[in-house]
Amino acid sequence: MTPASGGPWPAVIFYMDAGGIRPAVLEMAQRLAEAGYVVLLPDLFYRYGPYGPLVPKEVFAGDVRAILGPLMATTGNDKAAEDTASLLAYLDTRNDVAARKLGAVGFCMGGGMALAAAGTYPDRFAAVASFHGGNLATDAPTSPHLLAPKLKAEVYVAAAENDASYPPAMAERLEQALAQAGVRYSTATYPAAHGWMKPDFPVYDQAAAERGWVEMLALFARNLHQVGD
């Protein structure tokens, strides 16, 4: 997705949540594009095959693990990072992309993927944001916090209150890894529930979401509009 006119523009890769590609996610990507970015929104469930589109309110009303588990099992931080090689190669073919360095943003499961991508390709990412990302610092070999020493991007991590997928102890572990690595980062805990940024989630919080958009756009503005090839 691109702005309506002008260009070239900086690029941002949008790492989706576990609800997959659906109208609300497309609308979010379009909003980001209209702010002045080439936005690449990959379907990270492509290994699964055809699905959905899923309706979050229906998913959350049913057996979430049974519905989303098989989809989520086809991807992960490591696989998303591997996929990013192809995404970067594609963006490099576009003449409407302003520079080699770009941004990444991820939501829910995509938060860890965005961090993993930026740590795997540190010379390509200047800014990365995670919104209500889960499992960002675990004992798993694919935990995003392990890539902190490689990060060159400025990082913004927005957490939800009382989020079982990202408890305070995990947040402390991630922040310690970022600080020890000398990463430029900032964090915030929003008075909202996990998933608050997604307009089709039952927990969507408009006020908190708008705050998130302000922070995200500021992050990208100060890092992506001043980078060259």
SULMO-V638659 format. One line per field, one symbol per residue. ss: DSSP state (A for helix, B for strand, O for the rest). psi: psi as a letter, one per 40 degrees, with the letter a starting at -180 (. if undefined). burial: # if it has 24 or more other C-alpha atoms within 12 Angstrom, else .. A space follows every 50 residues. Layout:
BEGIN
ss->???
psi->???
burial->???
END
This chain:
BEGIN
ss->OOOOOOOOBBBBBBBOOOOOOOAAAAAAAAAAAAOOBBBBOOOOOOOOOO OOOOOAAAAAAOOAAAAAAAAAOOOOAAAAAAAAAAAAAAAOOOOOBOOO OBBBBBBOAAAAAAAAAAAAOOOOBBBBBBBOOOOOOOOOOOOAAAAAAA OOOBBBBBBBOOOOOOOAAAAAAAAAAAAAOOOOBBBBBBOOOOOOOOOO OOOOOAAAAAAAAAAAAAAAAAAAOOOOO
psi->iiidiaiiiiihhhhiieeahidddddddddddeefihhhgiheedddai iaiihddddeeagdddddddddeeaidddddddddddddddeeheehdid haiihihbdeddddddddddgdeeheihhhhfiifegaeieehddeedee heihhhhhiiifhdegidddddddddddddefhhiiiihigiihedehee idehhddddddddddddddddedeeeia.
burial->##......##############.###.######.###########..... ...###...........#..##..#######.##..##..#....##### ######################.##############....######### ##########..#.###..##.###.##....################## #..#...##..##.###.###.###.#..
END
